[in-house]
């Protein structure tokens, strides 16, 4: 996923405060829904939020990988 403000890729976040940013990608987008559609169409794999992936995981259209290094959930606050 591309940060719209900087044009750089968002790093993937893992447990134990580890991060990784891919240097080579097959698909880049600033749109999380487009990224999810790319994954569904076999373009690769991605770090997708649970709320976006839950239904597809239940339907077995997505497979969870790297669970052993999955980061802790984030708190999300929206301000107006």
N, CA, C and O atoms as CSV, one atom per row, in Angstrom:
chain,resi,resn,atom,element,x,y,z
A,1,UNK,N,N,0.850,-1.174,0.000
A,1,UNK,CA,C,0.000,0.000,0.000
A,1,UNK,C,C,0.896,1.238,0.000
A,1,UNK,O,O,1.883,1.304,0.733
A,2,UNK,N,N,0.546,2.191,-0.811
A,2,UNK,CA,C,1.347,3.403,-0.973
A,2,UNK,C,C,0.775,4.527,-0.108
A,2,UNK,O,O,-0.434,4.756,-0.091
A,3,UNK,N,N,1.650,5.217,0.603
A,3,UNK,CA,C,1.258,6.388,1.387
A,3,UNK,C,C,0.963,7.526,0.413
A,3,UNK,O,O,1.842,7.945,-0.340
A,4,UNK,N,N,-0.260,8.020,0.428
A,4,UNK,CA,C,-0.662,9.077,-0.513
A,4,UNK,C,C,0.126,10.376,-0.301
A,4,UNK,O,O,0.309,11.144,-1.245
A,5,UNK,N,N,0.588,10.625,0.912
A,5,UNK,CA,C,1.311,11.871,1.196
A,5,UNK,C,C,2.754,11.852,0.711
A,5,UNK,O,O,3.278,12.877,0.276
A,6,UNK,N,N,3.395,10.691,0.783
A,6,UNK,CA,C,4.819,10.618,0.443
A,6,UNK,C,C,5.102,9.870,-0.856
A,6,UNK,O,O,6.162,10.047,-1.457
A,7,UNK,N,N,4.163,9.041,-1.289
A,7,UNK,CA,C,4.390,8.203,-2.463
A,7,UNK,C,C,5.220,6.971,-2.168
A,7,UNK,O,O,5.514,6.189,-3.073
A,8,UNK,N,N,5.605,6.786,-0.906
A,8,UNK,CA,C,6.407,5.627,-0.510
A,8,UNK,C,C,5.490,4.507,-0.029
A,8,UNK,O,O,4.348,4.742,0.367
A,9,UNK,N,N,6.016,3.285,-0.074
A,9,UNK,CA,C,5.254,2.145,0.426
A,9,UNK,C,C,5.167,2.187,1.943
A,9,UNK,O,O,6.136,2.529,2.619
A,10,UNK,N,N,3.998,1.835,2.474
A,10,UNK,CA,C,3.873,1.669,3.916
A,10,UNK,C,C,4.659,0.419,4.305
A,10,UNK,O,O,4.600,-0.583,3.593
A,11,UNK,N,N,5.384,0.453,5.403
A,11,UNK,CA,C,6.091,-0.760,5.835
A,11,UNK,C,C,5.106,-1.787,6.383
A,11,UNK,O,O,4.047,-1.434,6.903
A,12,UNK,N,N,5.463,-3.038,6.262
A,12,UNK,CA,C,4.698,-4.100,6.905
A,12,UNK,C,C,5.158,-4.146,8.352
A,12,UNK,O,O,6.355,-4.059,8.624
A,13,UNK,N,N,4.239,-4.278,9.265
A,13,UNK,CA,C,4.533,-4.266,10.696
A,13,UNK,C,C,4.358,-5.684,11.233
A,13,UNK,O,O,3.362,-6.348,10.946
A,14,UNK,N,N,5.338,-6.141,12.016
A,14,UNK,CA,C,5.308,-7.482,12.594
A,14,UNK,C,C,5.462,-7.399,14.106
A,14,UNK,O,O,5.698,-6.325,14.660
A,15,UNK,N,N,5.326,-8.531,14.758
A,15,UNK,CA,C,5.496,-8.573,16.211
A,15,UNK,C,C,6.917,-8.174,16.586
A,15,UNK,O,O,7.805,-8.138,15.735
A,16,UNK,N,N,7.124,-7.878,17.853
A,16,UNK,CA,C,8.419,-7.486,18.410
A,16,UNK,C,C,8.984,-6.241,17.724
A,16,UNK,O,O,10.195,-6.124,17.541
A,17,UNK,N,N,8.103,-5.316,17.346
A,17,UNK,CA,C,8.489,-4.033,16.743
A,17,UNK,C,C,9.337,-4.166,15.482
A,17,UNK,O,O,10.167,-3.303,15.196
A,18,UNK,N,N,9.134,-5.229,14.741
A,18,UNK,CA,C,9.859,-5.407,13.480
A,18,UNK,C,C,9.038,-4.831,12.329
A,18,UNK,O,O,7.808,-4.881,12.343
A,19,UNK,N,N,9.726,-4.289,11.345
A,19,UNK,CA,C,9.086,-3.748,10.149
A,19,UNK,C,C,9.874,-4.183,8.923
A,19,UNK,O,O,11.068,-4.474,8.996
A,20,UNK,N,N,9.178,-4.219,7.804
A,20,UNK,CA,C,9.820,-4.562,6.537
A,20,UNK,C,C,9.094,-3.826,5.421
A,20,UNK,O,O,7.864,-3.784,5.391
A,21,UNK,N,N,9.856,-3.252,4.512
A,21,UNK,CA,C,9.280,-2.590,3.346
A,21,UNK,C,C,9.801,-3.302,2.104
A,21,UNK,O,O,11.010,-3.350,1.878
A,22,UNK,N,N,8.897,-3.857,1.296
A,22,UNK,CA,C,9.358,-4.555,0.091
A,22,UNK,C,C,10.059,-3.593,-0.867
A,22,UNK,O,O,9.617,-2.459,-1.047
A,23,UNK,N,N,11.141,-4.044,-1.472
A,23,UNK,CA,C,11.851,-3.192,-2.429
A,23,UNK,C,C,11.349,-3.429,-3.851
A,23,UNK,O,O,11.424,-2.540,-4.699
A,24,UNK,N,N,10.839,-4.625,-4.105
A,24,UNK,CA,C,10.295,-4.964,-5.419
A,24,UNK,C,C,8.856,-5.421,-5.225
A,24,UNK,O,O,8.581,-6.286,-4.394
A,25,UNK,N,N,7.949,-4.845,-5.986
A,25,UNK,CA,C,6.538,-5.231,-5.889
A,25,UNK,C,C,5.982,-5.488,-7.284
A,25,UNK,O,O,6.450,-4.914,-8.267
A,26,UNK,N,N,4.982,-6.355,-7.357
A,26,UNK,CA,C,4.290,-6.614,-8.628
A,26,UNK,C,C,3.127,-5.659,-8.813
A,26,UNK,O,O,2.663,-5.442,-9.932
A,27,UNK,N,N,2.655,-5.089,-7.712
A,27,UNK,CA,C,1.471,-4.237,-7.749
A,27,UNK,C,C,1.585,-3.213,-6.641
A,27,UNK,O,O,1.925,-3.554,-5.508
A,28,UNK,N,N,1.303,-1.962,-6.958
A,28,UNK,CA,C,1.310,-0.892,-5.960
A,28,UNK,C,C,0.037,-0.087,-6.112
A,28,UNK,O,O,-0.426,0.166,-7.224
A,29,UNK,N,N,-0.523,0.312,-4.980
A,29,UNK,CA,C,-1.734,1.127,-5.022
A,29,UNK,C,C,-1.833,1.935,-3.744
A,29,UNK,O,O,-1.356,1.508,-2.692
A,30,UNK,N,N,-2.450,3.094,-3.834
A,30,UNK,CA,C,-2.755,3.897,-2.649
A,30,UNK,C,C,-4.159,3.582,-2.155
A,30,UNK,O,O,-4.635,4.204,-1.205
A,31,UNK,N,N,-4.819,2.632,-2.783
A,31,UNK,CA,C,-6.197,2.264,-2.465
A,31,UNK,C,C,-6.214,0.870,-1.839
A,31,UNK,O,O,-5.874,-0.111,-2.501
A,32,UNK,N,N,-6.607,0.778,-0.572
A,32,UNK,CA,C,-6.601,-0.501,0.144
A,32,UNK,C,C,-7.537,-1.516,-0.505
A,32,UNK,O,O,-7.227,-2.707,-0.530
A,33,UNK,N,N,-8.671,-1.070,-1.026
A,33,UNK,CA,C,-9.602,-1.987,-1.694
A,33,UNK,C,C,-8.978,-2.556,-2.971
A,33,UNK,O,O,-9.150,-3.737,-3.272
A,34,UNK,N,N,-8.261,-1.729,-3.715
A,34,UNK,CA,C,-7.580,-2.205,-4.923
A,34,UNK,C,C,-6.494,-3.213,-4.558
A,34,UNK,O,O,-6.292,-4.197,-5.269
A,35,UNK,N,N,-5.797,-2.969,-3.454
A,35,UNK,CA,C,-4.774,-3.910,-2.991
A,35,UNK,C,C,-5.413,-5.254,-2.665
A,35,UNK,O,O,-4.891,-6.302,-3.046
A,36,UNK,N,N,-6.538,-5.225,-1.964
A,36,UNK,CA,C,-7.240,-6.456,-1.614
A,36,UNK,C,C,-7.691,-7.195,-2.877
A,36,UNK,O,O,-7.569,-8.417,-2.954
A,37,UNK,N,N,-8.200,-6.476,-3.845
A,37,UNK,CA,C,-8.618,-7.100,-5.106
A,37,UNK,C,C,-7.424,-7.716,-5.834
A,37,UNK,O,O,-7.547,-8.779,-6.442
A,38,UNK,N,N,-6.276,-7.053,-5.774
A,38,UNK,CA,C,-5.071,-7.604,-6.378
A,38,UNK,C,C,-4.668,-8.919,-5.734
A,38,UNK,O,O,-4.288,-9.864,-6.426
A,39,UNK,N,N,-4.748,-8.982,-4.422
A,39,UNK,CA,C,-4.433,-10.218,-3.699
A,39,UNK,C,C,-5.410,-11.319,-4.105
A,39,UNK,O,O,-5.000,-12.451,-4.362
A,40,UNK,N,N,-6.697,-10.990,-4.161
A,40,UNK,CA,C,-7.710,-11.971,-4.556
A,40,UNK,C,C,-7.470,-12.500,-5.969
A,40,UNK,O,O,-7.831,-13.636,-6.277
A,41,UNK,N,N,-6.869,-11.689,-6.817
A,41,UNK,CA,C,-6.627,-12.085,-8.202
A,41,UNK,C,C,-5.232,-12.656,-8.429
A,41,UNK,O,O,-4.791,-12.796,-9.569
A,42,UNK,N,N,-4.537,-12.987,-7.336
A,42,UNK,CA,C,-3.280,-13.704,-7.447
A,42,UNK,C,C,-2.047,-12.867,-7.720
A,42,UNK,O,O,-1.028,-13.406,-8.153
A,43,UNK,N,N,-2.106,-11.564,-7.480
A,43,UNK,CA,C,-0.938,-10.720,-7.735
A,43,UNK,C,C,0.125,-10.828,-6.648
A,43,UNK,O,O,1.230,-10.311,-6.815
A,44,UNK,N,N,-0.185,-11.479,-5.558
A,44,UNK,CA,C,0.774,-11.610,-4.470
A,44,UNK,C,C,0.060,-11.690,-3.144
A,44,UNK,O,O,-1.098,-12.101,-3.069
A,45,UNK,N,N,0.760,-11.294,-2.099
A,45,UNK,CA,C,0.132,-11.269,-0.786
A,45,UNK,C,C,0.373,-9.916,-0.158
A,45,UNK,O,O,1.256,-9.169,-0.579
A,46,UNK,N,N,-0.423,-9.604,0.858
A,46,UNK,CA,C,-0.371,-8.266,1.446
A,46,UNK,C,C,-0.764,-8.333,2.912
A,46,UNK,O,O,-1.340,-9.318,3.372
A,47,UNK,N,N,-0.449,-7.286,3.625
A,47,UNK,CA,C,-0.877,-7.153,5.013
A,47,UNK,C,C,-2.202,-6.387,4.981
A,47,UNK,O,O,-2.230,-5.180,4.743
A,48,UNK,N,N,-3.298,-7.112,5.227
A,48,UNK,CA,C,-4.660,-6.587,5.086
A,48,UNK,C,C,-5.296,-6.492,6.469
A,48,UNK,O,O,-5.151,-7.419,7.265
A,49,UNK,N,N,-5.990,-5.408,6.779
A,49,UNK,CA,C,-6.679,-5.305,8.073
A,49,UNK,C,C,-7.751,-6.389,8.227
A,49,UNK,O,O,-8.390,-6.783,7.252
A,50,UNK,N,N,-7.936,-6.860,9.450
A,50,UNK,CA,C,-8.934,-7.897,9.719
A,50,UNK,C,C,-10.313,-7.518,9.215
A,50,UNK,O,O,-11.011,-8.355,8.643
A,51,UNK,N,N,-10.723,-6.261,9.417
A,51,UNK,CA,C,-12.076,-5.886,9.020
A,51,UNK,C,C,-12.281,-6.008,7.511
A,51,UNK,O,O,-13.413,-6.176,7.058
A,52,UNK,N,N,-11.223,-5.929,6.737
A,52,UNK,CA,C,-11.331,-6.092,5.285
A,52,UNK,C,C,-11.271,-7.553,4.866
A,52,UNK,O,O,-11.845,-7.932,3.846
A,53,UNK,N,N,-10.584,-8.368,5.643
A,53,UNK,CA,C,-10.312,-9.746,5.236
A,53,UNK,C,C,-11.241,-10.783,5.854
A,53,UNK,O,O,-11.304,-11.904,5.349
A,54,UNK,N,N,-11.961,-10.462,6.920
A,54,UNK,CA,C,-12.721,-11.466,7.673
A,54,UNK,C,C,-13.658,-12.305,6.809
A,54,UNK,O,O,-13.617,-13.533,6.875
A,55,UNK,N,N,-14.493,-11.669,6.008
A,55,UNK,CA,C,-15.440,-12.429,5.183
A,55,UNK,C,C,-14.722,-13.336,4.195
A,55,UNK,O,O,-15.117,-14.486,4.006
A,56,UNK,N,N,-13.679,-12.831,3.572
A,56,UNK,CA,C,-12.934,-13.626,2.595
A,56,UNK,C,C,-12.199,-14.786,3.259
A,56,UNK,O,O,-12.065,-15.853,2.659
A,57,UNK,N,N,-11.725,-14.597,4.479
A,57,UNK,CA,C,-11.098,-15.692,5.221
A,57,UNK,C,C,-12.128,-16.766,5.548
A,57,UNK,O,O,-11.855,-17.958,5.400
A,58,UNK,N,N,-13.319,-16.345,5.995
A,58,UNK,CA,C,-14.391,-17.307,6.300
A,58,UNK,C,C,-14.797,-18.098,5.059
A,58,UNK,O,O,-15.089,-19.291,5.142
A,59,UNK,N,N,-14.813,-17.430,3.920
A,59,UNK,CA,C,-15.194,-18.079,2.660
A,59,UNK,C,C,-14.034,-18.867,2.036
A,59,UNK,O,O,-14.184,-19.478,0.978
A,60,UNK,N,N,-12.889,-18.844,2.701
A,60,UNK,CA,C,-11.668,-19.508,2.233
A,60,UNK,C,C,-11.200,-18.986,0.874
A,60,UNK,O,O,-10.627,-19.726,0.074
A,61,UNK,N,N,-11.454,-17.695,0.628
A,61,UNK,CA,C,-10.953,-17.038,-0.576
A,61,UNK,C,C,-9.615,-16.355,-0.306
A,61,UNK,O,O,-8.905,-15.969,-1.234
A,62,UNK,N,N,-9.282,-16.210,0.975
A,62,UNK,CA,C,-7.971,-15.737,1.416
A,62,UNK,C,C,-7.450,-16.730,2.440
A,62,UNK,O,O,-8.222,-17.425,3.101
A,63,UNK,N,N,-6.134,-16.788,2.561
A,63,UNK,CA,C,-5.484,-17.646,3.549
A,63,UNK,C,C,-4.567,-16.773,4.384
A,63,UNK,O,O,-3.782,-15.991,3.847
A,64,UNK,N,N,-4.666,-16.909,5.700
A,64,UNK,CA,C,-3.798,-16.162,6.607
A,64,UNK,C,C,-2.420,-16.828,6.622
A,64,UNK,O,O,-2.316,-18.045,6.772
A,65,UNK,N,N,-1.363,-16.024,6.467
A,65,UNK,CA,C,0.016,-16.525,6.516
A,65,UNK,C,C,0.809,-15.701,7.528
A,65,UNK,O,O,0.382,-14.619,7.932
A,66,UNK,N,N,1.938,-16.210,7.922
A,66,UNK,CA,C,2.850,-15.531,8.851
A,66,UNK,C,C,2.190,-15.180,10.185
A,66,UNK,O,O,2.506,-14.153,10.785
A,67,UNK,N,N,1.272,-16.032,10.646
A,67,UNK,CA,C,0.573,-15.765,11.908
A,67,UNK,C,C,1.522,-15.665,13.095
A,67,UNK,O,O,1.241,-14.949,14.057
A,68,UNK,N,N,2.639,-16.375,13.033
A,68,UNK,CA,C,3.571,-16.382,14.164
A,68,UNK,C,C,4.254,-15.032,14.373
A,68,UNK,O,O,4.821,-14.793,15.439
A,69,UNK,N,N,4.212,-14.158,13.390
A,69,UNK,CA,C,4.812,-12.828,13.536
A,69,UNK,C,C,3.775,-11.711,13.371
A,69,UNK,O,O,4.124,-10.554,13.135
A,70,UNK,N,N,2.504,-12.075,13.498
A,70,UNK,CA,C,1.420,-11.102,13.355
A,70,UNK,C,C,1.514,-10.041,14.452
A,70,UNK,O,O,1.716,-10.381,15.618
A,71,UNK,N,N,1.372,-8.766,14.097
A,71,UNK,CA,C,1.477,-7.708,15.109
A,71,UNK,C,C,0.254,-7.668,16.016
A,71,UNK,O,O,-0.803,-8.203,15.680
A,72,UNK,N,N,0.411,-7.035,17.155
A,72,UNK,CA,C,-0.727,-6.817,18.053
A,72,UNK,C,C,-1.718,-5.874,17.372
A,72,UNK,O,O,-1.319,-5.046,16.553
A,73,UNK,N,N,-3.003,-5.991,17.701
A,73,UNK,CA,C,-3.993,-5.081,17.098
A,73,UNK,C,C,-3.690,-3.626,17.431
A,73,UNK,O,O,-3.150,-3.325,18.495
A,74,UNK,N,N,-4.040,-2.733,16.521
A,74,UNK,CA,C,-3.865,-1.296,16.723
A,74,UNK,C,C,-5.159,-0.705,17.233
A,74,UNK,O,O,-6.245,-1.162,16.878
A,75,UNK,N,N,-5.041,0.310,18.065
A,75,UNK,CA,C,-6.205,1.124,18.414
A,75,UNK,C,C,-6.368,2.159,17.313
A,75,UNK,O,O,-5.386,2.712,16.818
A,76,UNK,N,N,-7.598,2.415,16.939
A,76,UNK,CA,C,-7.868,3.380,15.881
A,76,UNK,C,C,-8.855,4.407,16.396
A,76,UNK,O,O,-9.925,4.056,16.893
A,77,UNK,N,N,-8.499,5.662,16.278
A,77,UNK,CA,C,-9.360,6.759,16.717
A,77,UNK,C,C,-9.599,7.683,15.536
A,77,UNK,O,O,-8.671,8.015,14.799
A,78,UNK,N,N,-10.827,8.090,15.363
A,78,UNK,CA,C,-11.173,8.997,14.272
A,78,UNK,C,C,-11.617,10.320,14.867
A,78,UNK,O,O,-12.486,10.364,15.737
A,79,UNK,N,N,-11.010,11.395,14.387
A,79,UNK,CA,C,-11.341,12.739,14.871
A,79,UNK,C,C,-11.977,13.524,13.741
A,79,UNK,O,O,-11.621,13.360,12.574
A,80,UNK,N,N,-12.909,14.367,14.097
A,80,UNK,CA,C,-13.526,15.262,13.117
A,80,UNK,C,C,-13.125,16.672,13.374
A,80,UNK,O,O,-13.546,17.575,12.650
